[in-house]
Amino acid sequence: MDGATRPRGTRDWVVDSALFLGSALFGTVVAAGRVSAWEMPVPEWLFDVDLVAWVIGTAGLWVRRRWPVPLALLLIALSTFSELSAFALLVVLFTVAVHRPPRVTMAVFALCPAASATAALVRPEPDIPTVALVVFGVVLQGAVVAWGLVVHHRRQLILSLRDRAVRAETEAHLRAEQVQHDVREDIAREIHDVLGHRLSLLSVHAGALEYRPDAPTEDIARAAKVIRENSHQALQDLREVIGVLRAPVGEMPQPRFADLPLLVAESDHPGMRVALRSDVEGDVPDSAGRTVYRIVQESMTNARKHSPGSEVDVRVSGAPGDGLTVEVSSGTPTTAPAPRSGPGRGLPGLAERVAIVGGTLEHGWTTDGGWRVAAWLPWPP
């Protein structure tokens, strides 16, 4: 808040009182010296006018913060004949330099040399050359203005640093919120990928048991085994995710490209046949292999939900320098698909994963009523 508009505090009262007393004391000493030495100006009525100017300038110090420029212009005009108000003029020049822009300060100070020259001509000193009087007055006023400009720039620097610190703190807070949001998104996507696949397997086999209660004992036992194994694995995956969240430092357990055949084997059952065709040369990078695994996992989860009974074809090919291509397509469903509960997070999550590694993803219905997901991922040479 500018000194002209903020409420006057205890420090301001002390400073203003001290300056008021200083101006009063300065004028009293100078006036007493003139009277005692009988060095009255010519004409003598100029001394009475000087006293009035001194009273005006000294009283004006109480409002110097509110109206510094008008008060400075008034005192510069009075200084052309008044020596008793010199102290008040210096104080007001300092106030202008501190509380107003440097351009305004220099414009006000530019009037001082002419005022000093006029004062030297109106009230010459017999023992001091006129030029010396003018130079002394201008140098003294210039030193006060320079001091005020130093204080002004120092205050501006402090305000700038304070604003910069506030902005930095705000930006850090926003970055922290963004990081928290990204972490939550990563956790939600990981939980969806890890548990969605397992739970969809449970749903398919539980639905088969409900639909065919008269199925052969071997099929019932096989379905029950799949339900038990995937329930256990789902609990293990959930424990791993929760363990990572609780640990101070840790990484989410991530699949690899080498785990892809096991994923396909888990999903292959009489209700949904899955065929894997892999034509990959070399060792797939971890980031690309992990993304391929998640693409196939999410695609088969969607196939179980929306294309039950169809055959799923998984094709993966690529080589260093050519990139990695993965395509998962399912045929026309042979049974009624599960009812849709609204837009899911699976495909948007896949698009985010693919975009992170710099790849492309496309998906849509096929001409025979099936569903196709295809992606290309970069593979440096």
C-alpha positions in Angstrom: 0.0 0.0 0.0 1.3 3.5 -0.9 2.4 5.7 1.9 -0.1 8.4 0.8 -3.1 6.1 1.2 -2.3 3.7 4.0 -3.3 4.6 7.6 -0.6 6.5 9.6 1.0 4.1 12.0 3.0 4.7 15.2 6.3 4.9 13.2 4.7 7.5 10.8 3.5 9.6 13.7 7.0 9.6 15.3 8.8 10.4 12.0 6.3 13.2 11.1 6.5 14.7 14.6 10.3 14.7 14.4 10.4 16.3 11.0 7.8 18.9 12.1 9.9 19.8 15.1 13.1 19.8 13.0 11.6 22.3 10.5 10.3 24.4 13.4 13.7 24.4 15.1 15.6 25.1 11.8 13.3 28.1 11.1 13.6 29.4 14.7 17.4 29.2 14.7 17.8 30.9 11.3 15.2 33.6 12.1 16.8 34.3 15.6 20.2 34.5 14.0 19.0 37.1 11.5 17.3 39.2 14.2 20.3 39.0 16.6 22.8 40.0 13.9 20.6 42.6 12.4 21.0 40.9 9.0 17.4 41.6 7.9 16.6 41.2 4.2 15.9 44.2 2.0 13.1 45.1 1.9 12.5 44.2 5.5 8.9 43.1 4.9 10.4 40.1 3.0 11.3 38.7 6.4 7.7 38.8 7.5 6.7 37.0 4.3 9.4 34.4 4.9 8.0 33.7 8.3 4.5 33.1 6.8 6.1 30.7 4.2 8.0 28.9 6.9 4.8 28.3 8.9 3.0 27.1 5.7 5.9 24.7 4.8 6.2 23.4 8.4 2.5 22.7 8.7 2.5 21.1 5.3 4.8 18.4 6.5 1.8 16.7 8.1 0.2 16.1 4.7 3.3 15.5 2.7 2.4 11.8 2.2 -1.0 12.6 0.8 -0.1 15.4 -1.5 3.7 15.3 -2.0 3.9 16.7 -5.5 1.6 19.8 -5.0 3.3 20.5 -1.7 6.7 20.2 -3.4 5.7 22.6 -6.1 4.4 25.1 -3.5 7.6 25.0 -1.5 9.8 25.3 -4.6 7.9 28.5 -5.4 8.3 29.7 -1.8 12.0 28.9 -1.9 12.6 31.6 -4.4 12.5 34.1 -1.5 12.1 32.0 1.7 15.2 30.6 3.4 13.3 29.5 6.5 11.3 26.8 4.6 14.4 25.2 3.1 14.3 22.3 5.6 10.6 21.6 4.8 11.5 21.7 1.0 14.2 19.0 1.4 11.8 16.8 3.4 9.1 17.1 0.7 11.6 16.4 -2.1 12.6 13.3 -0.4 9.0 12.3 0.0 8.3 12.8 -3.7 11.3 10.7 -4.6 10.3 7.8 -2.3 6.5 7.7 -3.1 6.3 8.8 -6.7 7.7 7.4 -10.0 11.2 8.6 -10.9 9.9 10.4 -13.9 7.7 12.6 -11.7 10.5 13.1 -9.2 12.9 14.3 -11.9 10.3 16.6 -13.4 9.8 18.2 -9.9 13.6 18.4 -9.3 14.1 20.1 -12.7 12.4 23.2 -11.2 14.9 23.5 -8.3 17.9 25.0 -10.1 15.8 27.9 -11.4 14.3 28.4 -7.9 17.8 28.4 -6.3 19.1 30.9 -8.8 16.1 33.2 -8.2 16.6 32.9 -4.4 20.3 33.8 -4.8 19.3 37.0 -6.7 16.5 38.0 -4.4 18.4 37.4 -1.2 22.1 37.6 -2.0 24.8 36.9 0.7 27.5 39.6 0.7 30.3 37.1 1.7 29.3 34.3 -0.6 29.3 34.3 -4.4 25.9 33.9 -6.1 27.2 30.9 -8.1 28.3 29.2 -5.0 24.9 29.7 -3.4 23.2 28.2 -6.4 25.5 25.2 -6.7 25.3 24.5 -3.0 21.5 24.6 -3.1 21.2 22.4 -6.2 23.8 19.9 -4.9 22.0 19.6 -1.5 18.6 19.1 -3.1 20.0 16.7 -5.6 21.6 14.6 -2.8 18.3 14.4 -1.0 16.5 13.4 -4.2 19.1 10.8 -5.0 18.7 9.3 -1.5 15.0 9.2 -2.0 15.3 7.4 -5.3 17.6 4.8 -3.7 14.9 4.2 -1.1 12.2 4.1 -3.8 14.1 1.5 -5.9 14.9 -0.6 -2.8 11.3 -0.7 -1.8 10.3 -1.6 -5.3 12.9 -4.4 -5.3 11.5 -5.8 -2.0 8.0 -5.7 -3.3 9.1 -7.4 -6.5 10.9 -10.1 -4.6 7.9 -10.5 -2.3 5.5 -10.8 -5.3 7.9 -13.3 -7.0 7.9 -15.4 -3.8 4.1 -15.4 -3.7 3.9 -16.3 -7.3 6.5 -19.1 -6.9 4.6 -20.4 -3.9 1.3 -20.4 -5.8 2.9 -22.1 -8.8 4.5 -24.7 -6.6 1.1 -25.3 -5.0 -0.5 -25.7 -8.4 2.3 -28.0 -9.6 1.8 -30.1 -6.4 -1.9 -30.3 -7.1 -1.2 -31.3 -10.7 1.2 -34.0 -9.6 -1.4 -35.3 -7.1 -4.0 -35.4 -9.9 -1.6 -37.2 -12.3 -0.7 -39.7 -9.6 -4.4 -40.4 -8.9 -5.0 -40.8 -12.6 -2.1 -43.3 -12.8 -3.4 -45.2 -9.8 -6.9 -45.3 -11.2 -5.7 -46.5 -14.6 -3.5 -49.1 -13.0 -6.2 -50.5 -10.8 -8.6 -50.6 -13.7 -6.1 -52.5 -15.8 -5.0 -54.9 -13.1 -8.4 -55.7 -11.6 -10.7 -55.2 -14.6 -9.2 -58.2 -16.5 -9.5 -60.5 -13.5 -13.0 -59.5 -12.6 -14.2 -59.9 -16.2 -12.9 -63.5 -16.2 -14.8 -64.1 -13.0 -18.0 -62.7 -14.4 -17.8 -64.8 -17.6 -17.2 -68.1 -15.8 -19.8 -67.3 -13.1 -22.3 -66.4 -15.8 -21.5 -69.7 -17.5 -22.2 -71.7 -14.3 -25.5 -69.8 -13.9 -26.5 -70.3 -17.5 -25.6 -74.0 -17.6 -26.3 -75.5 -14.2 -26.6 -78.9 -15.9 -23.1 -78.7 -17.5 -20.8 -81.7 -17.2 -19.0 -82.1 -13.9 -15.6 -81.5 -15.6 -16.8 -78.1 -17.1 -18.2 -77.0 -13.7 -14.9 -78.0 -11.9 -12.9 -76.2 -14.6 -15.0 -73.0 -14.3 -14.8 -73.2 -10.5 -11.0 -73.5 -10.7 -10.7 -70.5 -13.0 -12.9 -68.5 -10.6 -10.9 -69.5 -7.6 -7.5 -68.9 -9.2 -8.5 -65.5 -10.6 -10.2 -64.5 -7.3 -6.9 -65.3 -5.6 -4.9 -63.5 -8.2 -7.2 -60.4 -8.1 -6.7 -60.3 -4.3 -2.9 -60.5 -4.8 -3.0 -57.7 -7.4 -5.0 -55.6 -5.1 -2.6 -56.2 -2.2 0.3 -55.2 -4.4 -1.4 -52.0 -5.4 -2.3 -51.1 -1.8 1.2 -52.0 -0.7 2.6 -49.6 -3.2 0.3 -46.8 -2.0 1.3 -47.4 1.6 5.0 -47.6 1.0 7.0 -44.4 1.2 8.8 -45.2 -2.0 8.0 -47.9 -4.5 6.9 -48.8 -7.9 3.7 -50.3 -9.2 4.2 -53.9 -10.2 4.4 -53.7 -14.0 3.9 -56.5 -16.6 6.4 -57.2 -19.4 6.1 -58.2 -23.0 7.2 -61.7 -22.0 4.0 -62.0 -19.9 1.8 -61.7 -23.0 1.4 -65.4 -23.7 0.4 -66.1 -20.1 -2.3 -63.3 -20.4 -3.6 -64.9 -23.6 -3.6 -68.4 -22.0 -5.7 -67.1 -19.0 -8.2 -65.6 -21.3 -8.5 -68.5 -23.7 -11.5 -70.7 -22.7 -14.4 -72.4 -24.5 -16.5 -69.3 -24.2 -13.9 -67.1 -25.9 -11.1 -68.4 -28.0 -8.0 -66.2 -28.2 -5.2 -66.7 -30.7 -1.8 -65.0 -30.4 0.4 -64.4 -33.4 3.7 -62.8 -32.6 6.3 -61.7 -35.1 8.6 -59.6 -33.1 12.4 -59.4 -33.7 14.6 -58.5 -30.8 13.9 -57.6 -27.2 11.0 -55.3 -26.8 11.7 -52.2 -24.6 10.0 -52.3 -21.2 7.8 -49.2 -21.8 6.6 -50.5 -25.2 6.1 -54.0 -23.9 4.2 -52.8 -20.9 1.9 -50.7 -23.2 1.3 -53.7 -25.5 0.3 -55.9 -22.5 -2.2 -53.3 -21.3 -3.6 -52.9 -24.8 -4.2 -56.6 -25.2 -5.5 -56.9 -21.6 -8.1 -54.1 -22.0 -9.1 -55.3 -25.5 -9.8 -58.8 -24.2 -11.7 -57.4 -21.2 -13.9 -55.5 -23.6 -14.3 -58.5 -25.8 -15.6 -60.6 -22.9 -18.1 -57.8 -22.0 -19.4 -56.8 -25.4 -18.5 -59.7 -27.8 -19.1 -62.8 -25.7 -18.6 -66.1 -27.5 -16.5 -64.5 -30.3 -13.0 -65.4 -31.4 -10.3 -62.9 -30.5 -7.3 -62.5 -32.7 -4.1 -60.9 -31.2 -1.3 -59.9 -33.6 1.9 -58.3 -32.6 4.8 -57.5 -34.9 7.7 -55.2 -35.1 11.4 -54.7 -35.0 13.9 -52.1 -33.8 13.6 -48.9 -35.9 10.3 -50.0 -37.5 8.1 -49.7 -34.4 5.8 -52.1 -32.7 2.3 -52.9 -34.0 -0.4 -54.6 -32.0 -3.9 -55.4 -33.3 -6.7 -57.1 -31.3 -9.9 -57.9 -33.2 -13.0 -59.8 -32.1 -15.7 -61.3 -34.2 -19.4 -61.0 -34.0 -20.8 -62.0 -30.5 -22.6 -65.3 -30.4 -24.5 -64.4 -27.2 -26.1 -61.2 -25.9 -23.5 -58.8 -24.7 -23.6 -57.3 -21.2 -25.6 -54.1 -20.8 -23.6 -51.0 -21.1 -23.4 -48.9 -17.9 -22.1 -45.7 -19.6 -18.7 -44.7 -21.0 -15.8 -46.5 -19.3 -12.3 -45.4 -18.7 -10.6 -48.3 -20.5 -10.1 -46.9 -24.0 -9.3 -43.3 -22.8 -6.8 -44.9 -20.5 -5.2 -46.8 -23.4 -5.1 -43.6 -25.4 -3.2 -41.9 -22.6 -0.8 -44.8 -22.3 -0.1 -44.8 -26.0 0.3 -41.1 -26.2 2.8 -41.1 -23.3 5.2 -43.4 -25.3 4.7 -41.4 -28.5 2.5 -43.9 -30.3 -0.9 -43.9 -32.0 -4.2 -45.7 -31.2 -7.3 -46.4 -33.3 -10.4 -48.4 -32.5 -13.8 -49.0 -33.9 -16.4 -51.5 -35.2 -15.5 -53.8 -38.1 -17.7 -54.6 -41.1 -18.8 -58.0 -39.6 -20.0 -56.4 -36.3 -16.8 -57.1 -34.4 -14.5 -54.7 -32.7 -10.9 -53.8 -33.5 -8.2 -52.0 -31.5 -4.9 -51.2 -33.3 -1.8 -49.3 -32.0 1.6 -48.4 -33.2 4.4 -47.8 -30.8 7.9 -46.4 -31.5 10.8 -48.7 -31.1 14.2 -47.0 -31.4 16.8 -48.8 -33.5 
